[in-house]
């Protein structure tokens, strides 16, 4: 009987290559009982995934991954059991998407200044099913057009901070993201803290209403996982986890690679505002 839950999955409504149906198929193949759809700054992928999941008896947690920044460092906050139909979060998403579109236009203009002249805005938008365009989409085109040999190279040469094609994103703080998630009835969790390495923020975020920490993440050394298990325990946080699957858009992970027991889903449900 399926038991595991993968609580960090993306669809092609943000920066994954996978459709909602493909996500569900992958979850069934991995023998999961529950998944969470956590697209970046958008909720369009939730309903179609739930529809596909209902046909096979798969539980879907409505979620989101909000892009934040603190001292020039990207920090992502996951929201679980959010109201994705109406309310403050849904209203704010429209602003997020407009900001993403403007940022992409700015990055393309900067790239043209350094000679990258054959990538058009419409081409980038065609890589996502909504307006959640981001650097990952632009990186794909930089590879396809031969400017770099791989996605990592696109970020190192053109799209990372300080690079010629970089433009700052809308600057929401992690604290603001937590408040937004809570105002929409959701549970806020800090995503992949081992990647951002801003552990000193955690106590303050707990005071702001953070309820969980993504302790279980793919390709981490056991010592790293154990370190964040201790931090979660110290602050009374729910230890969550997931694959951060992006389909073919992200290597070295897949749906079900990292899971947590279904009891974690129940803990998150009980932690709702």
KETIMAR-676512 format. One record per residue (C-alpha): residue in one letter; x, y, z; residue number from 1. Coordinates in Angstrom, 1 decimal. Layout:
! residues N
roza lummi = A	px = X	py = Y	pz = Z	nugu = NUM
...
! end
This chain:
! residues 273
roza lummi = X	px = 0.0	py = 0.0	pz = 0.0	nugu = 1
roza lummi = X	px = 1.3	py = 3.4	pz = -1.0	nugu = 2
roza lummi = X	px = 2.4	py = 5.5	pz = 2.0	nugu = 3
roza lummi = X	px = 5.1	py = 8.1	pz = 1.0	nugu = 4
roza lummi = X	px = 4.5	py = 11.8	pz = 0.2	nugu = 5
roza lummi = X	px = 6.6	py = 13.9	pz = -2.1	nugu = 6
roza lummi = X	px = 5.9	py = 17.5	pz = -1.0	nugu = 7
roza lummi = X	px = 7.9	py = 19.5	pz = -3.5	nugu = 8
roza lummi = X	px = 6.9	py = 19.0	pz = -7.2	nugu = 9
roza lummi = X	px = 6.6	py = 21.5	pz = -10.1	nugu = 10
roza lummi = X	px = 4.6	py = 21.5	pz = -13.3	nugu = 11
roza lummi = X	px = 4.9	py = 23.2	pz = -16.7	nugu = 12
roza lummi = X	px = 2.9	py = 26.0	pz = -15.3	nugu = 13
roza lummi = X	px = 6.1	py = 27.3	pz = -13.8	nugu = 14
roza lummi = X	px = 9.5	py = 25.9	pz = -14.8	nugu = 15
roza lummi = X	px = 9.1	py = 22.1	pz = -15.1	nugu = 16
roza lummi = X	px = 8.7	py = 20.2	pz = -18.4	nugu = 17
roza lummi = X	px = 6.0	py = 18.0	pz = -16.9	nugu = 18
roza lummi = X	px = 2.2	py = 18.4	pz = -17.4	nugu = 19
roza lummi = X	px = -0.1	py = 17.7	pz = -14.4	nugu = 20
roza lummi = X	px = -1.0	py = 14.3	pz = -16.0	nugu = 21
roza lummi = X	px = 2.7	py = 13.5	pz = -16.3	nugu = 22
roza lummi = X	px = 3.3	py = 14.4	pz = -12.6	nugu = 23
roza lummi = X	px = 0.4	py = 12.2	pz = -11.5	nugu = 24
roza lummi = X	px = 1.7	py = 9.3	pz = -13.7	nugu = 25
roza lummi = X	px = 5.1	py = 9.7	pz = -12.1	nugu = 26
roza lummi = X	px = 3.6	py = 9.7	pz = -8.6	nugu = 27
roza lummi = X	px = 1.7	py = 6.5	pz = -9.4	nugu = 28
roza lummi = X	px = 4.9	py = 4.9	pz = -10.8	nugu = 29
roza lummi = X	px = 6.7	py = 5.9	pz = -7.6	nugu = 30
roza lummi = X	px = 3.9	py = 4.3	pz = -5.5	nugu = 31
roza lummi = X	px = 3.2	py = 7.6	pz = -3.6	nugu = 32
roza lummi = X	px = 0.1	py = 8.3	pz = -1.6	nugu = 33
roza lummi = X	px = 0.4	py = 12.1	pz = -1.7	nugu = 34
roza lummi = X	px = 2.1	py = 14.8	pz = -3.7	nugu = 35
roza lummi = X	px = 2.2	py = 18.6	pz = -3.3	nugu = 36
roza lummi = X	px = 2.2	py = 20.9	pz = -6.3	nugu = 37
roza lummi = X	px = 4.5	py = 23.8	pz = -5.4	nugu = 38
roza lummi = X	px = 5.0	py = 25.8	pz = -8.6	nugu = 39
roza lummi = X	px = 6.9	py = 29.1	pz = -8.4	nugu = 40
roza lummi = X	px = 4.7	py = 32.1	pz = -7.7	nugu = 41
roza lummi = X	px = 1.7	py = 30.6	pz = -9.5	nugu = 42
roza lummi = X	px = -1.2	py = 28.2	pz = -8.7	nugu = 43
roza lummi = X	px = -2.6	py = 27.3	pz = -12.1	nugu = 44
roza lummi = X	px = -1.1	py = 23.8	pz = -11.9	nugu = 45
roza lummi = X	px = -3.0	py = 22.8	pz = -8.8	nugu = 46
roza lummi = X	px = -6.5	py = 22.2	pz = -10.2	nugu = 47
roza lummi = X	px = -5.6	py = 20.1	pz = -13.3	nugu = 48
roza lummi = X	px = -3.3	py = 18.0	pz = -11.1	nugu = 49
roza lummi = X	px = -6.0	py = 17.4	pz = -8.6	nugu = 50
roza lummi = X	px = -8.4	py = 16.4	pz = -11.4	nugu = 51
roza lummi = X	px = -5.9	py = 13.9	pz = -12.8	nugu = 52
roza lummi = X	px = -5.0	py = 12.6	pz = -9.3	nugu = 53
roza lummi = X	px = -8.7	py = 12.1	pz = -8.4	nugu = 54
roza lummi = X	px = -9.0	py = 9.4	pz = -11.1	nugu = 55
roza lummi = X	px = -6.3	py = 7.3	pz = -9.5	nugu = 56
roza lummi = X	px = -6.9	py = 8.0	pz = -5.8	nugu = 57
roza lummi = X	px = -3.8	py = 10.2	pz = -5.3	nugu = 58
roza lummi = X	px = -3.9	py = 12.9	pz = -2.6	nugu = 59
roza lummi = X	px = -2.8	py = 16.3	pz = -3.7	nugu = 60
roza lummi = X	px = -1.8	py = 19.1	pz = -1.3	nugu = 61
roza lummi = X	px = -2.3	py = 22.6	pz = -2.9	nugu = 62
roza lummi = X	px = 0.9	py = 24.5	pz = -2.5	nugu = 63
roza lummi = X	px = 3.2	py = 27.2	pz = -3.9	nugu = 64
roza lummi = X	px = 6.9	py = 28.2	pz = -3.7	nugu = 65
roza lummi = X	px = 7.3	py = 31.9	pz = -3.2	nugu = 66
roza lummi = X	px = 10.6	py = 33.5	pz = -4.4	nugu = 67
roza lummi = X	px = 12.1	py = 35.7	pz = -1.8	nugu = 68
roza lummi = X	px = 15.3	py = 37.6	pz = -1.2	nugu = 69
roza lummi = X	px = 17.4	py = 38.6	pz = 1.8	nugu = 70
roza lummi = X	px = 20.7	py = 40.4	pz = 1.6	nugu = 71
roza lummi = X	px = 21.0	py = 39.5	pz = -2.1	nugu = 72
roza lummi = X	px = 20.4	py = 35.8	pz = -1.3	nugu = 73
roza lummi = X	px = 17.5	py = 33.8	pz = -2.9	nugu = 74
roza lummi = X	px = 15.3	py = 32.2	pz = -0.2	nugu = 75
roza lummi = X	px = 12.2	py = 30.2	pz = -1.1	nugu = 76
roza lummi = X	px = 9.2	py = 29.8	pz = 1.2	nugu = 77
roza lummi = X	px = 6.8	py = 26.9	pz = 0.5	nugu = 78
roza lummi = X	px = 3.1	py = 27.3	pz = 1.3	nugu = 79
roza lummi = X	px = 0.9	py = 24.2	pz = 1.9	nugu = 80
roza lummi = X	px = -2.9	py = 23.9	pz = 2.1	nugu = 81
roza lummi = X	px = -3.2	py = 27.4	pz = 0.7	nugu = 82
roza lummi = X	px = -6.5	py = 28.9	pz = -0.6	nugu = 83
roza lummi = X	px = -5.7	py = 28.9	pz = -4.3	nugu = 84
roza lummi = X	px = -9.1	py = 30.1	pz = -5.4	nugu = 85
roza lummi = X	px = -9.3	py = 33.6	pz = -3.8	nugu = 86
roza lummi = X	px = -7.8	py = 35.8	pz = -1.1	nugu = 87
roza lummi = X	px = -4.6	py = 37.8	pz = -0.6	nugu = 88
roza lummi = X	px = -2.2	py = 35.2	pz = -2.1	nugu = 89
roza lummi = X	px = -4.2	py = 34.9	pz = -5.3	nugu = 90
roza lummi = X	px = -4.4	py = 38.6	pz = -5.6	nugu = 91
roza lummi = X	px = -0.7	py = 39.1	pz = -5.1	nugu = 92
roza lummi = X	px = 0.2	py = 36.4	pz = -7.6	nugu = 93
roza lummi = X	px = -1.0	py = 38.7	pz = -10.4	nugu = 94
roza lummi = X	px = 1.6	py = 41.2	pz = -9.3	nugu = 95
roza lummi = X	px = 4.3	py = 38.5	pz = -9.1	nugu = 96
roza lummi = X	px = 3.5	py = 37.4	pz = -12.7	nugu = 97
roza lummi = X	px = 3.6	py = 40.9	pz = -14.1	nugu = 98
roza lummi = X	px = 6.9	py = 41.5	pz = -12.3	nugu = 99
roza lummi = X	px = 8.3	py = 38.3	pz = -13.8	nugu = 100
roza lummi = X	px = 7.3	py = 39.4	pz = -17.3	nugu = 101
roza lummi = X	px = 9.0	py = 42.8	pz = -16.9	nugu = 102
roza lummi = X	px = 12.1	py = 41.2	pz = -15.5	nugu = 103
roza lummi = X	px = 12.4	py = 38.9	pz = -18.5	nugu = 104
roza lummi = X	px = 12.1	py = 41.8	pz = -20.9	nugu = 105
roza lummi = X	px = 14.9	py = 43.6	pz = -18.9	nugu = 106
roza lummi = X	px = 17.2	py = 40.5	pz = -19.0	nugu = 107
roza lummi = X	px = 16.6	py = 40.1	pz = -22.8	nugu = 108
roza lummi = X	px = 17.5	py = 43.7	pz = -23.3	nugu = 109
roza lummi = X	px = 20.7	py = 43.3	pz = -21.3	nugu = 110
roza lummi = X	px = 21.7	py = 40.2	pz = -23.3	nugu = 111
roza lummi = X	px = 21.2	py = 42.1	pz = -26.6	nugu = 112
roza lummi = X	px = 23.7	py = 44.7	pz = -25.3	nugu = 113
roza lummi = X	px = 26.3	py = 42.0	pz = -25.1	nugu = 114
roza lummi = X	px = 25.5	py = 40.4	pz = -28.4	nugu = 115
roza lummi = X	px = 23.0	py = 37.8	pz = -27.6	nugu = 116
roza lummi = X	px = 20.5	py = 39.0	pz = -30.1	nugu = 117
roza lummi = X	px = 18.5	py = 36.0	pz = -31.3	nugu = 118
roza lummi = X	px = 16.3	py = 35.3	pz = -28.4	nugu = 119
roza lummi = X	px = 12.8	py = 36.9	pz = -28.4	nugu = 120
roza lummi = X	px = 10.4	py = 37.5	pz = -25.5	nugu = 121
roza lummi = X	px = 7.7	py = 35.4	pz = -27.2	nugu = 122
roza lummi = X	px = 10.1	py = 32.4	pz = -27.4	nugu = 123
roza lummi = X	px = 10.7	py = 32.5	pz = -23.7	nugu = 124
roza lummi = X	px = 7.0	py = 32.8	pz = -22.9	nugu = 125
roza lummi = X	px = 6.3	py = 29.8	pz = -25.1	nugu = 126
roza lummi = X	px = 8.3	py = 27.6	pz = -22.7	nugu = 127
roza lummi = X	px = 5.7	py = 28.0	pz = -19.9	nugu = 128
roza lummi = X	px = 2.0	py = 27.4	pz = -19.8	nugu = 129
roza lummi = X	px = 1.4	py = 30.6	pz = -17.9	nugu = 130
roza lummi = X	px = 3.2	py = 33.9	pz = -17.2	nugu = 131
roza lummi = X	px = 5.6	py = 32.5	pz = -14.7	nugu = 132
roza lummi = X	px = 8.7	py = 33.0	pz = -16.9	nugu = 133
roza lummi = X	px = 12.0	py = 32.8	pz = -15.2	nugu = 134
roza lummi = X	px = 15.8	py = 32.4	pz = -15.7	nugu = 135
roza lummi = X	px = 15.4	py = 28.7	pz = -16.2	nugu = 136
roza lummi = X	px = 13.4	py = 29.2	pz = -19.3	nugu = 137
roza lummi = X	px = 15.9	py = 31.7	pz = -20.7	nugu = 138
roza lummi = X	px = 18.7	py = 29.3	pz = -19.8	nugu = 139
roza lummi = X	px = 17.1	py = 26.7	pz = -22.0	nugu = 140
roza lummi = X	px = 17.1	py = 29.0	pz = -24.9	nugu = 141
roza lummi = X	px = 20.7	py = 30.0	pz = -24.4	nugu = 142
roza lummi = X	px = 21.6	py = 26.3	pz = -24.6	nugu = 143
roza lummi = X	px = 19.3	py = 25.7	pz = -27.7	nugu = 144
roza lummi = X	px = 20.8	py = 28.7	pz = -29.5	nugu = 145
roza lummi = X	px = 24.4	py = 27.6	pz = -28.8	nugu = 146
roza lummi = X	px = 25.5	py = 30.4	pz = -26.5	nugu = 147
roza lummi = X	px = 26.4	py = 27.9	pz = -23.8	nugu = 148
roza lummi = X	px = 26.7	py = 24.2	pz = -23.6	nugu = 149
roza lummi = X	px = 24.5	py = 23.5	pz = -20.6	nugu = 150
roza lummi = X	px = 22.0	py = 25.1	pz = -18.2	nugu = 151
roza lummi = X	px = 24.7	py = 25.6	pz = -15.5	nugu = 152
roza lummi = X	px = 26.8	py = 27.5	pz = -18.0	nugu = 153
roza lummi = X	px = 24.0	py = 29.8	pz = -18.8	nugu = 154
roza lummi = X	px = 23.8	py = 30.9	pz = -15.2	nugu = 155
roza lummi = X	px = 27.5	py = 31.1	pz = -14.7	nugu = 156
roza lummi = X	px = 28.1	py = 33.2	pz = -17.9	nugu = 157
roza lummi = X	px = 24.9	py = 35.2	pz = -18.4	nugu = 158
roza lummi = X	px = 22.1	py = 34.9	pz = -15.8	nugu = 159
roza lummi = X	px = 23.7	py = 34.7	pz = -12.3	nugu = 160
roza lummi = X	px = 24.0	py = 37.8	pz = -10.0	nugu = 161
roza lummi = X	px = 26.6	py = 40.1	pz = -11.4	nugu = 162
roza lummi = X	px = 26.4	py = 38.6	pz = -14.9	nugu = 163
roza lummi = X	px = 25.5	py = 40.6	pz = -18.0	nugu = 164
roza lummi = X	px = 22.0	py = 39.2	pz = -18.4	nugu = 165
roza lummi = X	px = 21.0	py = 39.4	pz = -14.7	nugu = 166
roza lummi = X	px = 18.2	py = 41.6	pz = -13.5	nugu = 167
roza lummi = X	px = 16.8	py = 41.9	pz = -10.0	nugu = 168
roza lummi = X	px = 13.5	py = 40.3	pz = -9.2	nugu = 169
roza lummi = X	px = 10.6	py = 41.6	pz = -7.2	nugu = 170
roza lummi = X	px = 12.0	py = 41.7	pz = -3.7	nugu = 171
roza lummi = X	px = 9.6	py = 40.1	pz = -1.3	nugu = 172
roza lummi = X	px = 11.2	py = 39.2	pz = 2.1	nugu = 173
roza lummi = X	px = 10.7	py = 35.7	pz = 3.6	nugu = 174
roza lummi = X	px = 8.7	py = 37.3	pz = 6.4	nugu = 175
roza lummi = X	px = 6.3	py = 38.9	pz = 4.0	nugu = 176
roza lummi = X	px = 5.9	py = 35.5	pz = 2.2	nugu = 177
roza lummi = X	px = 5.1	py = 33.8	pz = 5.5	nugu = 178
roza lummi = X	px = 2.5	py = 36.5	pz = 6.3	nugu = 179
roza lummi = X	px = 1.0	py = 36.1	pz = 2.8	nugu = 180
roza lummi = X	px = 0.8	py = 32.3	pz = 3.1	nugu = 181
roza lummi = X	px = -0.8	py = 32.6	pz = 6.6	nugu = 182
roza lummi = X	px = -3.3	py = 35.1	pz = 5.4	nugu = 183
roza lummi = X	px = -4.5	py = 32.6	pz = 2.8	nugu = 184
roza lummi = X	px = -4.9	py = 29.9	pz = 5.4	nugu = 185
roza lummi = X	px = -1.7	py = 28.1	pz = 4.5	nugu = 186
roza lummi = X	px = 1.3	py = 26.6	pz = 6.4	nugu = 187
roza lummi = X	px = 4.7	py = 28.2	pz = 5.7	nugu = 188
roza lummi = X	px = 7.8	py = 26.0	pz = 5.3	nugu = 189
roza lummi = X	px = 11.4	py = 27.1	pz = 4.5	nugu = 190
roza lummi = X	px = 12.5	py = 25.4	pz = 1.3	nugu = 191
roza lummi = X	px = 15.9	py = 23.6	pz = 0.9	nugu = 192
roza lummi = X	px = 17.8	py = 25.5	pz = 3.7	nugu = 193
roza lummi = X	px = 20.9	py = 23.5	pz = 2.8	nugu = 194
roza lummi = X	px = 21.0	py = 25.4	pz = -0.5	nugu = 195
roza lummi = X	px = 20.5	py = 28.9	pz = 0.8	nugu = 196
roza lummi = X	px = 22.7	py = 28.4	pz = 3.9	nugu = 197
roza lummi = X	px = 21.0	py = 31.3	pz = 5.8	nugu = 198
roza lummi = X	px = 20.3	py = 29.3	pz = 9.0	nugu = 199
roza lummi = X	px = 20.6	py = 32.4	pz = 11.1	nugu = 200
roza lummi = X	px = 17.3	py = 33.6	pz = 9.7	nugu = 201
roza lummi = X	px = 15.4	py = 30.6	pz = 11.0	nugu = 202
roza lummi = X	px = 14.6	py = 31.8	pz = 14.6	nugu = 203
roza lummi = X	px = 13.2	py = 35.0	pz = 13.3	nugu = 204
roza lummi = X	px = 11.1	py = 33.3	pz = 10.7	nugu = 205
roza lummi = X	px = 9.7	py = 31.0	pz = 13.4	nugu = 206
roza lummi = X	px = 8.6	py = 34.1	pz = 15.3	nugu = 207
roza lummi = X	px = 7.0	py = 35.3	pz = 12.1	nugu = 208
roza lummi = X	px = 5.0	py = 32.1	pz = 11.8	nugu = 209
roza lummi = X	px = 7.2	py = 29.6	pz = 10.0	nugu = 210
roza lummi = X	px = 5.8	py = 26.1	pz = 10.8	nugu = 211
roza lummi = X	px = 8.2	py = 23.8	pz = 8.9	nugu = 212
roza lummi = X	px = 11.6	py = 23.2	pz = 7.5	nugu = 213
roza lummi = X	px = 12.4	py = 21.2	pz = 4.3	nugu = 214
roza lummi = X	px = 14.8	py = 18.8	pz = 5.9	nugu = 215
roza lummi = X	px = 14.7	py = 15.9	pz = 3.4	nugu = 216
roza lummi = X	px = 16.0	py = 17.0	pz = 0.0	nugu = 217
roza lummi = X	px = 17.5	py = 15.0	pz = -2.8	nugu = 218
roza lummi = X	px = 21.3	py = 14.4	pz = -3.1	nugu = 219
roza lummi = X	px = 22.1	py = 15.6	pz = 0.4	nugu = 220
roza lummi = X	px = 24.7	py = 13.9	pz = 2.6	nugu = 221
roza lummi = X	px = 23.2	py = 12.2	pz = 5.7	nugu = 222
roza lummi = X	px = 25.2	py = 14.5	pz = 7.9	nugu = 223
roza lummi = X	px = 23.5	py = 17.5	pz = 6.3	nugu = 224
roza lummi = X	px = 20.0	py = 16.0	pz = 6.7	nugu = 225
roza lummi = X	px = 20.8	py = 15.2	pz = 10.4	nugu = 226
roza lummi = X	px = 21.9	py = 18.8	pz = 10.9	nugu = 227
roza lummi = X	px = 18.6	py = 20.1	pz = 9.7	nugu = 228
roza lummi = X	px = 16.7	py = 17.5	pz = 11.6	nugu = 229
roza lummi = X	px = 18.2	py = 18.9	pz = 14.8	nugu = 230
roza lummi = X	px = 17.4	py = 22.5	pz = 13.8	nugu = 231
roza lummi = X	px = 13.8	py = 21.5	pz = 13.1	nugu = 232
roza lummi = X	px = 13.5	py = 19.8	pz = 16.4	nugu = 233
roza lummi = X	px = 15.1	py = 22.7	pz = 18.3	nugu = 234
roza lummi = X	px = 12.5	py = 25.1	pz = 16.9	nugu = 235
roza lummi = X	px = 9.5	py = 22.8	pz = 17.0	nugu = 236
roza lummi = X	px = 9.3	py = 22.8	pz = 13.2	nugu = 237
roza lummi = X	px = 7.6	py = 20.1	pz = 11.0	nugu = 238
roza lummi = X	px = 10.4	py = 18.3	pz = 9.1	nugu = 239
roza lummi = X	px = 9.1	py = 18.1	pz = 5.5	nugu = 240
roza lummi = X	px = 10.7	py = 17.0	pz = 2.3	nugu = 241
roza lummi = X	px = 10.3	py = 16.3	pz = -1.4	nugu = 242
roza lummi = X	px = 12.1	py = 15.7	pz = -4.7	nugu = 243
roza lummi = X	px = 11.9	py = 19.3	pz = -6.1	nugu = 244
roza lummi = X	px = 11.1	py = 17.6	pz = -9.4	nugu = 245
roza lummi = X	px = 11.1	py = 19.7	pz = -12.5	nugu = 246
roza lummi = X	px = 10.8	py = 16.9	pz = -15.1	nugu = 247
roza lummi = X	px = 13.5	py = 17.1	pz = -17.7	nugu = 248
roza lummi = X	px = 14.3	py = 20.7	pz = -16.7	nugu = 249
roza lummi = X	px = 16.3	py = 19.6	pz = -13.7	nugu = 250
roza lummi = X	px = 18.8	py = 16.8	pz = -13.5	nugu = 251
roza lummi = X	px = 19.6	py = 14.4	pz = -10.6	nugu = 252
roza lummi = X	px = 16.1	py = 14.2	pz = -9.2	nugu = 253
roza lummi = X	px = 12.7	py = 12.7	pz = -10.0	nugu = 254
roza lummi = X	px = 9.3	py = 12.3	pz = -8.5	nugu = 255
roza lummi = X	px = 9.6	py = 10.2	pz = -5.4	nugu = 256
roza lummi = X	px = 13.4	py = 10.4	pz = -5.1	nugu = 257
roza lummi = X	px = 12.9	py = 12.1	pz = -1.7	nugu = 258
roza lummi = X	px = 9.7	py = 11.4	pz = 0.3	nugu = 259
roza lummi = X	px = 8.3	py = 11.8	pz = 3.8	nugu = 260
roza lummi = X	px = 5.7	py = 9.7	pz = 5.6	nugu = 261
roza lummi = X	px = 2.0	py = 10.6	pz = 5.2	nugu = 262
roza lummi = X	px = 2.0	py = 11.6	pz = 8.8	nugu = 263
roza lummi = X	px = 3.9	py = 14.7	pz = 7.8	nugu = 264
roza lummi = X	px = 1.0	py = 15.7	pz = 5.6	nugu = 265
roza lummi = X	px = -1.3	py = 15.3	pz = 8.6	nugu = 266
roza lummi = X	px = 1.0	py = 17.5	pz = 10.7	nugu = 267
roza lummi = X	px = 0.9	py = 20.2	pz = 8.1	nugu = 268
roza lummi = X	px = -2.9	py = 20.0	pz = 7.9	nugu = 269
roza lummi = X	px = -3.2	py = 20.3	pz = 11.7	nugu = 270
roza lummi = X	px = -0.8	py = 23.3	pz = 11.6	nugu = 271
roza lummi = X	px = -3.2	py = 25.4	pz = 9.4	nugu = 272
roza lummi = X	px = -4.1	py = 28.8	pz = 10.6	nugu = 273
! end
